[in-house]
Amino acid sequence: MANEKKLSHKLQRYAGKIQQNRYMSAISNGLMSTLPFLIIGAFSTLFSALAWEPYQTLIAPIKGIIGLGSTMTTGIIALYAVFFIAYRLAQAFDKDPLVPAATALLSFLILTPIQTFDKVRALPLQWLGAQGLFVAMLVGLLASRLYIWIVDRNWTIKMPEGVPPTVVKTFSGLIPAILVAMVFVIVSGLFMHTSFGTVHEFIYTYLQVPLEGLGGSLGAMIVALIIMQVLWMFGIHGAIVTLAIVKPIWMSLDLANLDAFQAGAPLPNIIGLAFWYIFSNYAPMLGFALLLVFLAKSKQLRTIGKLGLPGTFFSIHEPLIFGIPVVLNPLLAIPFIVAPIVCAVLGYFATTAGLLPAPIGIYPAFGTPIFALGFIEGSWRLAAAQLLLIPVCMLIYYPFFRTLDKQALNREREAQEKLEQEGTAGAQTSIVTS
């Protein structure tokens, strides 16, 4: 037990460092801030590209209008990402975030090549969407951090007292913004003289594509799930810690699927954030909760199950994790870790076999109900798969649940017997006293 506590403290310390890291938090919180635009774009894509011929005939005259929501959100998601990541990082350093965020956006645009089409100069959307997401993350961090570094050295214009605060903030950010922009102009110019031509091409070729290839594999999903569930076993919010690392990769894979879906092309990726939500985030704990409610003989377990069951339909698992508890419970460690992995493996091979379609990549809002998520991700078959995975998870949990239930029932009986004995002893004492 002492070793378990020692290990738990170590894991909590390392997980805390990851969660409190300003740069990881800036990426995670910045991408989270793009959620409203991702949802708008996802539903715009869904409504404009729904694969039903009568519906497509009906919307044909306005299909381009319906798709505008996607083009101006997920189609240029890198612009939103660079702004919000820089904004969050500046906030983490207790700086006014608006000017550094706008400076990071300017820096990103400086690095983005302008192309000429029939004598018209334009920014291609290629690098403003999913393909530019990793550059957006790097630029958001670097531009904002460089801005903060310059401000910390007081390389700013000082305004006299009495000047309105808005004017003071504007002029104080002038020199840092100019210096940051100059740095990125130089970087852009240097890359123009390389075989890549642009920073985007370099990052996409040597960073984004390899990371997507690695993070988009079933093995990467399994490793992420193991880390996530083990952290939960020690009372650490495994999803927050793990997703802080893998979310940028999985989100870029999902955005590529959305782009392909809108274009009517085959979806290039199976693994992604949407895949994790569909197959590994609902059925395991929902199956466990159903066992507690309908098969538990222990009053304590049945009561906790009833309290936790409604939340599991909406991916809220904390009442069960901390109420049973799952935390530091070696009896439940195996099913708690294995069930999400089994669901992911079954979902992956069912997709590769053509039994299920790949998720179209919609970023679901927190609290989306289990079966609704399957439909939102493009197919009733995904919703049905979520339903079928529940009894699978119940079977995985069942032998461990039976032991847990027996232990809890024995404790309840012992407590009841002890209470009855104390009551009998008290009654006898009263008679003797009388």
Disulfide bonds with the S-S distance in Angstrom:
none
